[in-house]
Amino acid sequence: MQIDGKKVLITGAARRIGALVARRLAEKGAVICLHCHRSVIEGETLVEELPGRGHRLLAADLAVPGKAARLWGECGGADILINNASVYARTPADLPEEEARRYFEVNFWSPLALMRCFASPERTSPGVAVNILDAEVLRPAAQNGIYALSRKALADATAAFALEQAPRNLRFAAVAPGPMLPPAGMENSAMSKVLKSVPSGRRTEPEDLVSAILFIIGCDSLTGAVIPVDGGQHLKNHADL
Ligand SMILES: NC(=O)c1ccc[n+]([C@@H]2O[C@H](COP(=O)([O-])OP(=O)(O)OC[C@H]3O[C@@H](n4cnc5c(N)ncnc54)[C@H](OP(=O)(O)O)[C@@H]3O)[C@@H](O)[C@H]2O)c1
């Protein structure tokens, strides 16, 4: 799919990785529906700065059931959907249920709801949805408990939707990055410990993630793939570390 002139909904994109992806897509002529939750000021600034016209900021708490479908309605649909918003923390598998449900709401149910809206029966135009996941989804054992489980569920949903929707010219794929930035709120922390799990020993360059996303969008035969962009991190079993 050509990007120029296409409408893109990207979630959690007021700052950090999502903001970079939004910028690169706008530079290629996309019209951006930029979603944010709390980062409204950053989002407003970014929308002003993006090249081109017609960009909009939409705020929604995707931890609340029903908000994702409403967000899709406010956006008015899109040619390209990028599910980027997520909540991350090292979470044990026995996290208290209410907290575990919040992870699943933001990391699985809300992106799934957007994928369902994207593939609604009324739709007639082609489209591509890209889920930004985590190298964790390709590793044999999940170390980060509930977080990893919520991302793995979305990885499986990516393949299921790809198979079901391929005849309608709707594509679904995902990128699975390794460590790019320290977690939000811990920006100054060193990444040396986490980089021990990466065979290349280097962080994933955010621009490399953008390249993979642009490749997915541009490659009309590609669907159902989860592409690791992680310096080989997915090849290492947690048990070996
Ligand atoms: N950073 C890394 O090294 C790394 C590694 C592997 C995978 N990833 C994945 O790559 C993507 C981007 O990474 P990132 O580090 O830039 O992500 P991030 O900063 O942790 O989160 C992205 C955005 O998600 C939004 N969000 C969080 N809770 C929300 C909620 N309840 N409702 C709606 N939006 C919510 C936040 O929006 P507001 O700021 O507007 O509240 C936040 O800016 C994520 O999917 C992440 O899991 C990142």
The ligand as an SDF file (V2000), in Angstrom:
LIG
                    3D

 48 52  0  0  0  0  0  0  0  0999 V2000
   10.4940    0.9070   24.7950 N   0  0  0  0  0  0  0  0  0  0  0  0
   11.0220   -0.2730   24.4820 C   0  0  0  0  0  0  0  0  0  0  0  0
   12.2180   -0.5190   24.6170 O   0  0  0  0  0  0  0  0  0  0  0  0
   10.1210   -1.3530   23.9200 C   0  0  0  0  0  0  0  0  0  0  0  0
   10.6080   -2.6650   23.8340 C   0  0  0  0  0  0  0  0  0  0  0  0
    9.7950   -3.6560   23.2950 C   0  0  0  0  0  0  0  0  0  0  0  0
    8.5200   -3.3350   22.8520 C   0  0  0  0  0  0  0  0  0  0  0  0
    8.0770   -2.0450   22.9490 N   0  0  0  0  0  0  0  0  0  0  0  0
    6.7380   -1.7410   22.4560 C   0  0  0  0  0  0  0  0  0  0  0  0
    6.8260   -0.6780   21.5240 O   0  0  0  0  0  0  0  0  0  0  0  0
    5.6880    0.2050   21.6660 C   0  0  0  0  0  0  0  0  0  0  0  0
    6.1810    1.6150   21.9490 C   0  0  0  0  0  0  0  0  0  0  0  0
    7.0660    1.5820   23.0720 O   0  0  0  0  0  0  0  0  0  0  0  0
    7.1500    2.8120   24.0850 P   0  0  0  0  0  0  0  0  0  0  0  0
    8.2000    2.4700   25.0540 O   0  0  0  0  0  0  0  0  0  0  0  0
    7.2160    4.0990   23.3280 O   0  0  0  0  0  0  0  0  0  0  0  0
    5.7170    2.6830   24.7950 O   0  0  0  0  0  0  0  0  0  0  0  0
    5.2450    3.4340   26.1430 P   0  0  0  0  0  0  0  0  0  0  0  0
    5.9010    4.7500   26.2170 O   0  0  0  0  0  0  0  0  0  0  0  0
    5.4240    2.5170   27.3110 O   0  0  0  0  0  0  0  0  0  0  0  0
    3.6750    3.5300   25.8880 O   0  0  0  0  0  0  0  0  0  0  0  0
    3.1620    4.1470   24.7030 C   0  0  0  0  0  0  0  0  0  0  0  0
    1.9290    4.9010   25.0320 C   0  0  0  0  0  0  0  0  0  0  0  0
    0.8990    4.0130   25.5040 O   0  0  0  0  0  0  0  0  0  0  0  0
   -0.0790    4.8650   26.0250 C   0  0  0  0  0  0  0  0  0  0  0  0
   -0.9140    4.2370   27.0520 N   0  0  0  0  0  0  0  0  0  0  0  0
   -0.5410    3.6780   28.2080 C   0  0  0  0  0  0  0  0  0  0  0  0
   -1.6460    3.3600   28.9450 N   0  0  0  0  0  0  0  0  0  0  0  0
   -2.7120    3.7440   28.2180 C   0  0  0  0  0  0  0  0  0  0  0  0
   -4.1040    3.7190   28.4220 C   0  0  0  0  0  0  0  0  0  0  0  0
   -4.6450    3.2770   29.5720 N   0  0  0  0  0  0  0  0  0  0  0  0
   -4.9180    4.1930   27.4570 N   0  0  0  0  0  0  0  0  0  0  0  0
   -4.3940    4.6690   26.3040 C   0  0  0  0  0  0  0  0  0  0  0  0
   -3.0930    4.7540   26.0480 N   0  0  0  0  0  0  0  0  0  0  0  0
   -2.2510    4.2860   27.0040 C   0  0  0  0  0  0  0  0  0  0  0  0
    0.6290    6.0610   26.6730 C   0  0  0  0  0  0  0  0  0  0  0  0
   -0.0270    7.2310   26.2050 O   0  0  0  0  0  0  0  0  0  0  0  0
    0.0020    8.6290   27.0370 P   0  0  0  0  0  0  0  0  0  0  0  0
    1.4720    8.9740   27.1730 O   0  0  0  0  0  0  0  0  0  0  0  0
   -0.7560    9.5570   26.1760 O   0  0  0  0  0  0  0  0  0  0  0  0
   -0.6500    8.3710   28.3810 O   0  0  0  0  0  0  0  0  0  0  0  0
    2.0570    5.9200   26.1480 C   0  0  0  0  0  0  0  0  0  0  0  0
    2.6110    7.1140   25.6750 O   0  0  0  0  0  0  0  0  0  0  0  0
    4.8430   -0.3840   22.7850 C   0  0  0  0  0  0  0  0  0  0  0  0
    3.8290   -1.2150   22.2440 O   0  0  0  0  0  0  0  0  0  0  0  0
    5.8240   -1.2380   23.5680 C   0  0  0  0  0  0  0  0  0  0  0  0
    5.2280   -2.3160   24.2610 O   0  0  0  0  0  0  0  0  0  0  0  0
    8.8380   -1.0570   23.4710 C   0  0  0  0  0  0  0  0  0  0  0  0
  1  2  1  0
  2  3  2  0
  2  4  1  0
  4  5  1  0
  4 48  2  0
  5  6  2  0
  6  7  1  0
  7  8  2  0
  8  9  1  0
  8 48  1  0
  9 10  1  0
  9 46  1  0
 10 11  1  0
 11 12  1  0
 11 44  1  0
 12 13  1  0
 13 14  1  0
 14 15  2  0
 14 16  1  0
 14 17  1  0
 17 18  1  0
 18 19  2  0
 18 20  1  0
 18 21  1  0
 21 22  1  0
 22 23  1  0
 23 24  1  0
 23 42  1  0
 24 25  1  0
 25 26  1  0
 25 36  1  0
 26 27  1  0
 26 35  1  0
 27 28  2  0
 28 29  1  0
 29 30  1  0
 29 35  2  0
 30 31  1  0
 30 32  2  0
 32 33  1  0
 33 34  2  0
 34 35  1  0
 36 37  1  0
 36 42  1  0
 37 38  1  0
 38 39  2  0
 38 40  1  0
 38 41  1  0
 42 43  1  0
 44 45  1  0
 44 46  1  0
 46 47  1  0
M  CHG  2   8   1  16  -1
M  END
$$$$
